[in-house]
C-alpha cells in the first residue's frame, strides 16, 4: 500500500475511534458505584461521619502548614 492510502486509512480509523461513543448502561454503573461505596464502609467498619473526621485529621496537618507560611 502506498503512503497516501496508508495515511488515509490511519486517519479514518483515528476519526472512528475519536467519535465512537458506546451506549452507557446507567443502571449497571449505579449498581457498581453503590456496591463500591457499600463495600468500602463495610470493610472499614465506619460511617460517613467517621470518614469525615478521618479526613479532617489526615488533611489538617497540611492546612496548619499553609497557615504558618502566611
C-alpha positions in Angstrom: 0.0 0.0 0.0 1.3 3.5 -0.8 2.0 6.1 1.9 -1.1 8.1 0.8 -3.5 5.2 1.1 -1.9 4.1 4.4 -2.2 7.5 5.9 -5.8 7.9 4.7 -6.7 4.5 6.3 -5.0 5.5 9.6 -6.9 8.9 9.6 -10.1 7.1 9.0 -9.5 4.7 11.9 -8.4 7.5 14.2 -11.6 9.5 13.3 -13.8 6.5 14.0 -12.1 6.0 17.4 -12.3 9.7 18.3 -16.1 9.9 17.6 -17.0 6.5 18.8 -19.4 6.7 21.8 -20.8 3.4 23.0 -24.1 3.3 24.8 -23.9 3.8 28.5 -25.7 1.4 30.9 -26.6 3.7 33.7 -28.2 1.0 35.8 -25.0 -1.1 35.8 -23.0 2.0 36.7 -25.3 2.9 39.6 -25.1 -0.7 40.9 -21.3 -0.7 40.6 -20.9 2.6 42.4 -23.4 1.7 45.1 -21.7 -1.6 45.7 -18.3 0.0 45.9 -19.4 2.6 48.5 -21.2 -0.1 50.4 -18.3 -2.4 50.4 -15.9 0.4 51.4 -17.9 1.3 54.5 -18.4 -2.4 55.4 -14.7 -3.2 55.2 -13.7 -0.2 57.1 -16.4 -0.6 59.7 -17.0 3.2 59.7 -19.9 5.6 59.0 -19.8 8.7 56.8 -19.2 10.8 60.0 -16.2 8.7 60.9 -14.8 9.2 57.4 -15.2 13.0 57.6 -13.3 13.0 60.9 -10.6 10.9 59.5 -10.2 13.2 56.5 -10.0 16.2 58.8 -7.2 14.7 60.8 -5.4 13.5 57.7 -5.5 16.8 55.9 -5.3 19.0 58.9 -1.6 19.0 59.1 -1.3 20.5 55.6 -3.8 23.1 56.5 -1.7 24.0 59.5 1.4 24.3 57.4 -0.3 26.7 54.9 -1.4 28.9 57.8 2.2 29.0 59.1 3.5 30.1 55.8 1.3 33.2 55.6 
